[in-house]
């Protein structure tokens, strides 16, 4: 049975340009049965959102700013999230914001046994990122937008590389230690287990941050690991499993 997700979007804190890409990404993890966006829709800076909400069936929630300079949107979103939690109608939440004010909310939802996916910009503070089960950067969703790619076709390859994170020694060490954690006596580890543990250790770990659509080509690009494809059979269907090992 497919997971039901509540998608709650902080309209004051997220750009509207990639709502379609965000919802397509969220659909990979479950069925977004609740989709709400919060903001003061009397404010001109939210006009861009209005044009895309209907076509993506996102329900706008009006929240007036009670005091100038104070954000009432956060409180409304948090109260709604708790109401949804207690209704027990969903299996998980997707919190779309770059605001650390939702750190405690993410922690509380996970304590209640709900899966929490965060989506935000790379400027998102670390406490909110690690409070989620998985955190996805909007920047990597931008790279999947065909219109953006065509607009950026005049960019040099070096410029495009600057948009991506670099595979640093720290990242390589994280992958190597994770392989060791789940490896068998011969040092081989099933790549699916490696990916799952990487996600638990670092919720914002995503091969797309480094320019790779999948973890396998990313591992292959680093000359520190061995990769082996093994044939497996289940109910007369043959398929291949990928295993990795640290090089000595």
C-alpha positions in Angstrom: 0.0 0.0 0.0 1.4 3.4 -1.0 2.4 5.8 1.7 0.1 8.8 2.2 2.0 12.1 2.6 1.0 15.6 3.8 2.9 18.3 1.9 3.1 21.6 3.7 4.9 24.4 1.9 6.2 27.6 3.5 5.2 30.1 0.8 7.3 32.9 2.3 10.5 30.9 2.2 10.5 28.9 -1.0 10.6 30.0 -4.7 7.6 29.1 -6.8 9.5 28.3 -10.0 9.9 24.6 -9.3 6.6 23.5 -7.8 6.1 21.0 -10.5 9.6 19.5 -10.0 9.0 19.4 -6.2 5.8 17.5 -6.5 7.3 15.1 -9.0 10.1 14.4 -6.5 7.7 14.0 -3.6 5.6 11.5 -5.7 8.7 9.1 -5.6 8.1 8.7 -1.8 4.4 8.4 -1.6 1.0 9.8 -2.6 0.6 13.5 -1.5 -3.0 13.3 -0.3 -2.7 16.7 1.5 -1.1 19.6 -0.3 -1.1 23.0 1.4 0.9 26.2 1.1 0.9 28.9 3.7 1.4 32.7 3.3 -0.2 36.1 3.3 -1.8 36.1 -0.2 -2.4 39.9 0.0 1.3 40.4 -0.3 2.7 41.1 -3.8 5.7 38.8 -3.5 3.5 35.8 -3.4 1.8 36.6 -6.8 4.0 34.1 -8.6 2.7 31.3 -6.5 -1.0 32.0 -7.4 -0.4 31.1 -11.0 0.8 27.6 -10.3 -1.3 26.5 -7.4 -4.5 25.6 -9.3 -2.7 23.5 -12.0 -0.9 21.6 -9.2 -3.9 21.2 -6.9 -2.2 22.9 -4.0 -4.5 24.4 -1.4 -3.5 28.0 -0.4 -3.9 28.8 3.3 -4.3 32.5 4.1 -2.3 33.7 7.1 -2.2 37.4 7.9 0.9 38.9 9.5 -0.3 40.1 12.9 2.8 42.2 13.5 5.2 43.7 11.0 8.4 41.8 10.8 7.0 38.7 12.5 6.2 35.5 10.5 2.8 34.1 11.4 3.0 31.6 8.6 5.3 29.3 10.6 2.8 29.0 13.5 -0.1 28.3 11.2 1.9 25.6 9.4 3.0 24.0 12.6 -0.5 23.9 14.1 -1.9 22.4 10.9 0.9 19.7 10.9 0.0 18.7 14.5 -3.7 18.5 13.6 -2.9 16.3 10.7 -0.7 14.2 12.9 -3.4 13.5 15.4 -6.0 12.8 12.6 -3.7 9.8 11.7 -4.7 10.2 8.0 -1.1 10.2 6.6 2.0 8.1 7.0 4.5 10.9 6.5 5.1 14.6 6.0 7.0 16.7 3.5 8.0 20.0 4.9 9.0 22.5 2.2 11.0 25.3 3.7 14.5 26.7 4.2 13.6 27.9 7.7 15.2 26.4 10.9 11.9 27.2 12.8 10.6 23.9 11.6 13.3 21.9 13.3 11.3 21.1 16.4 8.3 20.2 14.2 10.3 17.7 12.2 11.7 16.1 15.4 8.2 15.8 16.9 6.7 14.2 13.8 9.5 11.7 13.7 9.0 10.9 17.4 5.4 10.1 16.5 6.7 7.5 14.1 6.1 9.5 10.9 8.6 9.7 8.1 9.7 13.3 7.4 11.1 14.6 4.1 12.5 18.1 4.0 12.9 20.2 0.8 14.7 23.5 0.8 17.5 25.6 -0.6 21.2 25.0 0.2 21.1 27.9 2.7 18.9 25.7 5.0 20.4 25.6 8.5 21.9 22.2 9.5 19.6 21.6 12.5 16.5 21.4 10.3 18.3 19.2 7.8 19.4 16.6 10.4 15.9 16.7 12.0 14.5 15.1 8.8 14.7 11.5 7.6 15.7 12.8 4.2 16.5 16.3 3.0 16.4 17.3 -0.7 17.9 20.5 -2.1 15.8 22.5 -4.5 18.9 23.3 -6.5 19.2 19.7 -7.7 15.6 19.8 -8.8 16.4 22.9 -10.8 19.0 20.9 -12.8 16.2 18.5 -13.9 14.1 21.3 -15.3 14.2 21.1 -19.1 13.4 24.8 -19.5 16.2 25.7 -17.2 18.6 23.5 -19.1 17.7 25.2 -22.3 18.1 28.7 -20.8 21.4 27.7 -19.4 22.7 26.1 -22.6 25.0 29.1 -23.1 26.7 28.4 -19.8 30.2 26.8 -20.0 30.8 23.4 -18.6 32.9 25.0 -15.8 30.0 27.3 -14.9 27.7 24.3 -14.6 30.2 22.4 -12.4 30.2 25.4 -10.0 26.5 24.7 -9.4 27.4 21.3 -7.9 29.0 20.2 -4.7 32.5 18.7 -5.0 33.3 15.2 -3.9 35.6 16.1 -1.0 37.8 13.7 1.0 35.2 14.0 3.8 32.5 12.7 1.5 34.8 9.8 0.4 35.5 9.0 4.0 31.8 8.9 4.8 31.1 6.5 1.9 34.1 4.3 2.8 33.1 4.0 6.5 29.5 3.3 5.5 30.6 0.5 3.2 32.7 -1.0 6.1 29.7 -0.8 8.4 27.5 -3.0 6.3 30.2 -5.2 4.5 30.4 -9.0 4.8 33.6 -10.8 5.9 35.1 -10.3 2.4 34.5 -6.5 2.5 31.6 -6.5 0.0 28.5 -4.5 0.7 25.2 -4.4 -1.1 24.9 -0.9 -2.6 21.2 -0.6 -1.5 22.2 -1.1 2.1 25.0 1.5 1.7 22.6 4.0 0.3 20.1 3.5 3.1 22.7 3.9 5.8 24.2 7.0 4.1 20.8 8.6 4.2 20.4 7.8 7.9 23.9 9.2 8.7 23.4 12.3 6.6 19.8 13.2 5.5 21.0 15.6 2.8 23.3 13.1 1.1 22.2 12.8 -2.5 24.3 11.7 -5.5 22.5 14.4 -7.5 24.2 17.1 -5.4 27.4 15.9 -7.1 26.1 15.7 -10.6 25.1 12.0 -10.7 21.6 10.7 -11.1 22.3 7.5 -9.2 24.8 6.4 -6.5 26.4 3.7 -8.7 28.0 6.1 -11.2 29.1 8.4 -8.4 30.9 5.4 -6.7 32.4 4.5 -10.1 33.8 8.0 -10.5 35.8 7.7 -7.3 39.0 5.6 -7.6 38.7 4.3 -4.1 36.1 1.6 -4.4 35.6 -1.7 -6.3 32.2 -2.2 -7.9 30.8 -5.6 -8.8 27.5 -6.6 -10.6 26.1 -9.9 -9.5 23.2 -11.7 -11.2 20.3 -12.8 -9.0 17.2 -14.7 -9.7 13.8 -14.4 -8.2 10.7 -16.2 -9.5 12.4 -17.0 -12.8 13.3 -13.3 -13.2 16.9 -12.5 -13.5 18.2 -9.1 -12.3 21.5 -7.7 -11.2 22.6 -6.4 -7.8 25.4 -4.0 -7.3 28.0 -4.6 -4.6 30.9 -2.3 -3.6 34.1 -2.7 -1.6 36.8 -0.4 -0.3 40.1 -0.8 -2.2 43.0 -1.8 0.0 
